[in-house]
Amino acid sequence: MAEQPTSDRATMPKGYNPVLERRTVENGNRNLLKYLKPGLSVLDVGCGSGAITRSIADKTGPAGRVLGIDPSENLISQARQNVGDLPGIAFEQGDVYTFETTEQFDLVTCARTLQWLAQPEVALANMQRLVKPGGHLAILDYNHEKILWEPEPPASMRLFYEAFLNWRTDAGFDNAIADHLSGMLHKLGLTNVRIEPQFELCKRSDTDFAKTSRLWSEVAELRGPQLVQAGYITEAQRLEAITDYDNWIATVGESMTVYLLAVEGQQS
Ligand SMILES: C[S@@+](CC[C@H](N)C(=O)[O-])C[C@H]1O[C@@H](n2cnc3c(N)ncnc32)[C@H](O)[C@@H]1O
């Protein structure tokens, strides 16, 4: 199979994605809770298979309007299937760079998506246009350079992780985007820009430690084949990283802290 162009690196692999489907507003986007109330209109950009979007719609209710957009036909089709005929929620295939509508929303949210874009400032300007006067733009994203494991994960997983960051950098993605968002929102002229740390800490004593800390084995399973194909690691190294990291979780792993910030601003 031919190697993907770097512009395709943001494309989600096909199939069911357990990482996306585990998320809710409460466990994966809690910065939105303060806004959500019945009747609110919300645009969820980069909604994936719509797990968080469904959870938003539970709170905005049938009188609300929740629209999830994502460029992946496969994820939008899963999102539509998962939601059935719940009122007040819809999904559309759409790309943040080109999405057009005459509608404006009380809240535009974009979680864990700008990390996959080579032109985040263009994407932010496009999203800003879709926020009603007085409404909010809420971005949630990572600084992958600031992840912390206790103790250090196996060398094979470190190697995979470094390869993952290099593969992303070479496609023009900002591994530290969380720490650049507030400057970007100020530049757009949004007011009341605020930063809320949303670090995701999982500890061995948590009942779901094995599942949550396994995020990086899941990335190696889902995204890893793309890195192998592009020559960043070998297939043997990818498999070794998964085995060793799963063993770290089962034996010595104590905690993992993922650095995630919610950065929000208001439209004047
Ligand atoms: C890590 S997932 C995040 C899904 C969800 N927001 C969450 O927090 O669980 C990133 C999503 O961004 C989407 N995406 C990639 N490029 C995009 C673009 N140009 N416009 C909108 N969404 C995009 C991907 O298809 C994927 O569903």
Ligand as a Chemical Component Dictionary entry (heavy atoms), coordinates in Angstrom:
data_LIG
# 
_chem_comp.id                   LIG 
_chem_comp.type                 NON-POLYMER 
_chem_comp.pdbx_formal_charge   0 
_chem_comp.three_letter_code    LIG 
# 
loop_
_chem_comp_atom.comp_id 
_chem_comp_atom.atom_id 
_chem_comp_atom.alt_atom_id 
_chem_comp_atom.type_symbol 
_chem_comp_atom.charge 
_chem_comp_atom.model_Cartn_x 
_chem_comp_atom.model_Cartn_y 
_chem_comp_atom.model_Cartn_z 
_chem_comp_atom.pdbx_ordinal 
LIG C1  C1  C 0  -9.287  12.720 18.575 1  
LIG S1  S1  S 1  -10.764 12.873 17.654 2  
LIG C2  C2  C 0  -11.756 13.788 18.807 3  
LIG C3  C3  C 0  -13.199 13.397 18.809 4  
LIG C4  C4  C 0  -14.031 14.070 19.912 5  
LIG N1  N1  N 0  -14.108 15.500 19.724 6  
LIG C5  C5  C 0  -13.480 13.740 21.285 7  
LIG O1  O1  O 0  -12.985 14.650 21.980 8  
LIG O2  O2  O -1 -13.553 12.566 21.678 9  
LIG C6  C6  C 0  -10.365 14.086 16.424 10 
LIG C7  C7  C 0  -11.449 14.247 15.372 11 
LIG O3  O3  O 0  -11.080 15.341 14.520 12 
LIG C8  C8  C 0  -11.595 15.039 13.251 13 
LIG N2  N2  N 0  -10.962 15.920 12.257 14 
LIG C9  C9  C 0  -9.780  15.752 11.617 15 
LIG N3  N3  N 0  -9.591  16.736 10.734 16 
LIG C10 C10 C 0  -10.666 17.562 10.799 17 
LIG C11 C11 C 0  -11.083 18.741 10.107 18 
LIG N4  N4  N 0  -10.333 19.261 9.152  19 
LIG N5  N5  N 0  -12.268 19.306 10.435 20 
LIG C12 C12 C 0  -13.039 18.786 11.415 21 
LIG N6  N6  N 0  -12.698 17.650 12.103 22 
LIG C13 C13 C 0  -11.536 17.049 11.796 23 
LIG C14 C14 C 0  -11.270 13.556 13.081 24 
LIG O4  O4  O 0  -12.022 12.938 12.051 25 
LIG C15 C15 C 0  -11.612 13.038 14.474 26 
LIG O5  O5  O 0  -12.929 12.567 14.556 27 
# 
loop_
_chem_comp_bond.comp_id 
_chem_comp_bond.atom_id_1 
_chem_comp_bond.atom_id_2 
_chem_comp_bond.value_order 
_chem_comp_bond.pdbx_ordinal 
LIG C1  S1  SING 1  
LIG S1  C2  SING 2  
LIG S1  C6  SING 3  
LIG C2  C3  SING 4  
LIG C3  C4  SING 5  
LIG C4  N1  SING 6  
LIG C4  C5  SING 7  
LIG C5  O1  DOUB 8  
LIG C5  O2  SING 9  
LIG C6  C7  SING 10 
LIG C7  O3  SING 11 
LIG C7  C15 SING 12 
LIG O3  C8  SING 13 
LIG C8  N2  SING 14 
LIG C8  C14 SING 15 
LIG N2  C9  SING 16 
LIG N2  C13 SING 17 
LIG C9  N3  DOUB 18 
LIG N3  C10 SING 19 
LIG C10 C11 SING 20 
LIG C10 C13 DOUB 21 
LIG C11 N4  SING 22 
LIG C11 N5  DOUB 23 
LIG N5  C12 SING 24 
LIG C12 N6  DOUB 25 
LIG N6  C13 SING 26 
LIG C14 O4  SING 27 
LIG C14 C15 SING 28 
LIG C15 O5  SING 29 
# 
